[in-house]
Amino acid sequence: MYIRPIRLLLILSALVLVSMACSGTKATEAPVTPPTAPPTQTSAPTQPAAPQVDMGEVLREEDGGYTYQTPPGYAVNAGLGIVSMLAEGADPDVGPSISLFGGAPDPGTTAQSMIDQLKGAEDTQLSDPVPVKIGGHDGLAADITIQRNGIELVGQVVTVVTPENQFVALAGGPKEKWDTELKPIFESVLSSITFFTPTPVVLEPTEAPTEIPTQAPTQTPTATASNQGTTMRQWAITAVASSEYTDSSWNATQTTGEPTITECGDNGYAWASEAFDTLEWLEVSYTTPVIPVQVNIYETFNPGQIVKVELLDVDNIYHEVYTAKVQARACPGVLTIDISSADYQAISVRVTVDQSVVRNWAEIDAVELVGYAAPAP
């Protein structure tokens, strides 16, 4: 599993000039119509200008398939094909900042189609792209202007697709700093880019996943006899979360009822948090309290980010039944947690996900609680 370039570009489209990889617009969400007046086109040379600043050593981003140099005084965060650079003392929500992203190309993706992903960003003006050469390959560059909280941010996006690479570079910051400060630095970074075959980010699953059934069970609790009592399988009837992407699609309520998603991918019928790189929780509740024996969590996008599962009992006490480190699992899949010797009646399941490692949304479709009814007093 690895984060696809097109996914990151959707992230960039939501916070075009912010941290370049910290939040995003979902692919299936209706785009916001951009302002009709295009921004003034700042010059986009046919090839990057010669370095105008003293750059650091040449670095390789193996997962992204490119080399780069960093400007002095910029804080750098790199990994999984992404490089983020923030000017010293800069506000992460304003910049100046530069972000690079690379990886193996998606079928049918072009430099133009990647730029087109930015056209629906709210409060954003995007100029017509012009040709540019990066690392000896043809690409496109377009200027961006965005109005946010009374501040005018200005920058540029550059896209390149080669037979082995898909690459995006984006810079932005306050308007008054673009021409004199950020633009020369960005051009120097672009002039340092060369491409090589990327190494895909592949993480082995920690265990064989449980396949999602082709026919989902009904939402009504089902019961079978056991030597401990009546075993019940239940789907959630209510759900809340620390945050949700919208109050309609990707909201917590999507996790109530039986599973509805059978394929891996970003899907508005699953829960997703507001941000994609945060620690979040989802809590679902059920009709009948049971002594728990098993929990089944249906993960449908970037599985393996669940780090803790707790059960809430009828006395409002949480019981931890699962902890783990972030590690990829096959997608889609079911995380099955067996519980033994529980001496309480569970009524809710709380799932905690840590998205700070993979830096992409962990989406959950449904959570099943299995247990047996407590014996009559």
Beta strands, then each sheet from edge to edge (+ up, - down):
strand 1: 59-61
strand 2: 66-68
strand 3: 74-79
strand 4: 82-91
strand 5: 95-103
strand 6: 124-126
strand 7: 130-134
strand 8: 137-148
strand 9: 151-161
strand 10: 166-174
strand 11: 194-195
strand 12: 222-226
strand 13: 229-235
strand 14: 238-241
strand 15: 279-301
strand 16: 306-313
strand 17: 318-323
strand 18: 333-338
strand 19: 346-354
strand 20: 363-372
sheet 1: 1+ 2- 11+
sheet 2: 3+ 4- 5+ 10- 9+ 8- 6+
sheet 3: 3+ 4- 5+ 10- 9+ 8- 7+
sheet 4: 12+ 13- 20+ 15- 14+
sheet 5: 12+ 13- 20+ 15- 18+
sheet 6: 12+ 13- 20+ 15- 19+ 16- 17+
end
